[in-house]
Amino acid sequence: MTRGSRSRSAAAVLALAGLLVGCSPGEPKAAPELPERICWGAFSGPDVNRILAPAEKVNHRARHFVLADAGDRTSCMVYADRATSFRAGAELLDSEGDAERELWSFPDALPLDAGSGGSIRNGGATAYVACEPAASLTHSGKYLALDIDFTGVPDEAKAQEALPGLMEDFMAFAQRELDCA
């Protein structure tokens, strides 16, 4: 072995060792970093970031927040290492009964003081508000149903504590955006 090939071999071993050190199981991954505002600007990135699991890569994607007719819906997803960790969704409904049904589907939910009705359940929250109440039997209204879900978070209690504030932010944003009373 020549002197040049030994130094190339030593350099290769050092480079490989450097790569392995970064992958050692004892070192935690870096915390994800989100922009200052996410999901249409409705949420504080740092507030959501505090709840997410540590990850190598975090990104988010949102559909346009355009809700004009009953049945229109939109969502925003935050991914930590390609797995959905946070989801916020909104749907415009034409019946208050439809909006309330969303709340009833979680019998163990706790009440949430947001909008016309709201609840906190394990891993998420749901609320709705009347944008345009039904004027008569022939004139249906417009009701905005909002939901937030977390999955794979390291501290469920911390996520549950954050849900009321996140839902308040989401409700305020949606009401401004859609001119809901």
Secondary structure as GFF3:
##gff-version 3
##sequence-region A 1 181
A	DSSP	alpha_helix	3	22	.	.	.	ID=ss1
A	DSSP	beta_strand	37	38	.	.	.	ID=ss2
A	DSSP	beta_strand	43	44	.	.	.	ID=ss3
A	DSSP	alpha_helix	45	49	.	.	.	ID=ss4
A	DSSP	beta_strand	58	62	.	.	.	ID=ss5
A	DSSP	beta_strand	73	80	.	.	.	ID=ss6
A	DSSP	beta_strand	83	93	.	.	.	ID=ss7
A	DSSP	alpha_helix	96	104	.	.	.	ID=ss8
A	DSSP	beta_strand	110	111	.	.	.	ID=ss9
A	DSSP	beta_strand	117	121	.	.	.	ID=ss10
A	DSSP	beta_strand	124	132	.	.	.	ID=ss11
A	DSSP	beta_strand	142	150	.	.	.	ID=ss12
A	DSSP	alpha_helix	156	178	.	.	.	ID=ss13
###
